[in-house]
Amino acid sequence: MSENSTQIDGRGPRPAKGSQVEMRVEGIDDLGRGYGEVDGHPVAVRGAVPGSLVRAQIRRRHRGAIGGQLEEVLEPGPLQREARCPHVGTCGGCSFQTYDYAGQLESLRGHLLEKLQEAELLGEVEVEAVLGMEVPFGYRNKMDFTFGNRRWIEVGEPEGVAADFALGLHVPGVYSKVLDVQSCAIHFEGADEILNAARELAREHGLDAWDTRRHVGLLRHLVLRKGVNTGEILVYLVTSVEDAERVDPYAADLVKRCPGITTLVQGIHSRAASVAVGDEERILHGPGVIHEVLAGLTFTLSPTSFFQTNTVQAARLLECIHSEVQSFEGRVLDLYCGAGTIGLSLASAVKEVVGLESSASSIRDARANAQAAGIHNASFVEGDVLENLAQCTQGAQGDLCIVDPPRAGLHPKVIPILLAAAPARLIYVSCNPLSAVRDMEHLARGGYRLVRVQPVDLFPHTPHLECVFTLVPG
Ligand SMILES: C[S@@+](CC[C@H](N)C(=O)[O-])C[C@H]1O[C@@H](n2cnc3c(N)ncnc32)[C@H](O)[C@@H]1O
């Protein structure tokens, strides 16, 4: 049967690539896209809000549904909201921006509940309501922008606009082009000014942007980081070579134009990989680090060490973890500890904290943070969790173990080591419910059961969800 003829199962012809379709949005799929049906075929459209009638252009099949690009909202549903950001629809950063905030939280909770039920992990346990933000904008304390010499031209831009320089974010699926971002609704207040000054000054100084195909060009990344509770701002400028002659006057002018910048560090790497981590670093202004206050402690943050990107919600996340640790007096293992945020905030309530983390700069920060806070019962081990866990968990029976892995979750070989350690309580902090559910299925087979599920919205207007899962043996 040809693609465009009527099909025997009663469905209409499959919408052809490039065609325009109308669709009533029924819900949100696992990837955060609004889904519905067109002639009986599932179609998923990023940025489409449940309840709205939308027009979309058919793109390609992706994970079970035909993908579409949102063209127009024909009939806004009750959950449709105005966008705050001029780049909505092009930038992949916050695709839920036009989705009512309470609706977003309900949908995220619904997905989590479904996954936990499918995996038969819940039993009698309730999934608590997602802890959302009162003001879900301007919340990111860190943004990683990219310089590029191929600028993505947005719909409606005048013809002939200069396309050889951009500072902003990658358009989803288009790695070689950079969307020139002038303002962002979710990064910290004051970040727009620094971003725009960095772009203007780069042009004034005649500096060229990185070319992802030919691997040439000076400017690669601009990372902006703020200590929300201290007001300190760090700029991490990643370049392909040191070139102090050109970089230093540029950096000095940026600091002059944006006096709120308390430190500026240059990171240097010429590898092809687009990562904002230099192989070498030079401090060009200020102390090279900033500070943030969280849970009553002052944390020192280097340019590349991990720190939760939403300070307000990180405090609530810590409160949730604390409530699970209350009245525990033994040793706490803080696995994937970053700069020690979780473990150090618990140190005064428990006997001892041992943190394990692979990033050298995070471990340096964690040790400095412990020393600065006068905490003497916390130690930090630098290394891969897989390679070091068995040693760290020797005699760990009765310990409390916190795991906070990256999005991919736990390495499969970590799980048997954890089970062998037999901690009295396991707190799994996750930014990806899918990998957490997968890991918890293995932990459940190994004798652990889920006793609490508390989601926290650390990433408003995105499909990502943070969650604290508590597991106990038996
Ligand atoms: C989600 S972050 C958690 C950080 C910390 N718990 C916090 O709240 O700030 C994950 C951390 O795991 C670290 N990491 C990633 N893979 C690792 C591995 N195989 N072994 C040890 N640490 C790892 C990363 O460097 C990062 O700091």
The ligand as an SDF file (V2000), in Angstrom:
LIG
                    3D

 27 29  0  0  0  0  0  0  0  0999 V2000
   23.9270   15.1520   39.7720 C   0  0  0  0  0  0  0  0  0  0  0  0
   25.5550   15.5860   40.2260 S   0  0  0  0  0  0  0  0  0  0  0  0
   25.3750   15.5090   41.9760 C   0  0  0  0  0  0  0  0  0  0  0  0
   26.2700   16.4350   42.7850 C   0  0  0  0  0  0  0  0  0  0  0  0
   25.9860   16.6210   44.2470 C   0  0  0  0  0  0  0  0  0  0  0  0
   25.3870   15.4860   44.8790 N   0  0  0  0  0  0  0  0  0  0  0  0
   25.1930   17.8870   44.5080 C   0  0  0  0  0  0  0  0  0  0  0  0
   24.0400   17.8030   44.9460 O   0  0  0  0  0  0  0  0  0  0  0  0
   25.7260   18.9810   44.2950 O   0  0  0  0  0  0  0  0  0  0  0  0
   26.4310   14.1830   39.7730 C   0  0  0  0  0  0  0  0  0  0  0  0
   27.8800   14.1940   40.1480 C   0  0  0  0  0  0  0  0  0  0  0  0
   28.4310   12.9270   39.8300 O   0  0  0  0  0  0  0  0  0  0  0  0
   29.7660   13.0940   39.4050 C   0  0  0  0  0  0  0  0  0  0  0  0
   30.0980   11.8600   38.6690 N   0  0  0  0  0  0  0  0  0  0  0  0
   29.7240   11.5160   37.4200 C   0  0  0  0  0  0  0  0  0  0  0  0
   30.1280   10.2590   37.1210 N   0  0  0  0  0  0  0  0  0  0  0  0
   30.7960    9.8050   38.1980 C   0  0  0  0  0  0  0  0  0  0  0  0
   31.4430    8.5810   38.5190 C   0  0  0  0  0  0  0  0  0  0  0  0
   31.4760    7.5700   37.6540 N   0  0  0  0  0  0  0  0  0  0  0  0
   32.0120    8.4450   39.7290 N   0  0  0  0  0  0  0  0  0  0  0  0
   31.9820    9.4770   40.6150 C   0  0  0  0  0  0  0  0  0  0  0  0
   31.3510   10.6510   40.3870 N   0  0  0  0  0  0  0  0  0  0  0  0
   30.7710   10.8200   39.2030 C   0  0  0  0  0  0  0  0  0  0  0  0
   29.7340   14.3730   38.6130 C   0  0  0  0  0  0  0  0  0  0  0  0
   31.0200   14.9580   38.5390 O   0  0  0  0  0  0  0  0  0  0  0  0
   28.7320   15.2190   39.4190 C   0  0  0  0  0  0  0  0  0  0  0  0
   29.4090   16.0030   40.3690 O   0  0  0  0  0  0  0  0  0  0  0  0
  1  2  1  0
  2  3  1  0
  2 10  1  0
  3  4  1  0
  4  5  1  0
  5  6  1  0
  5  7  1  0
  7  8  2  0
  7  9  1  0
 10 11  1  0
 11 12  1  0
 11 26  1  0
 12 13  1  0
 13 14  1  0
 13 24  1  0
 14 15  1  0
 14 23  1  0
 15 16  2  0
 16 17  1  0
 17 18  1  0
 17 23  2  0
 18 19  1  0
 18 20  2  0
 20 21  1  0
 21 22  2  0
 22 23  1  0
 24 25  1  0
 24 26  1  0
 26 27  1  0
M  CHG  2   2   1   9  -1
M  END
$$$$
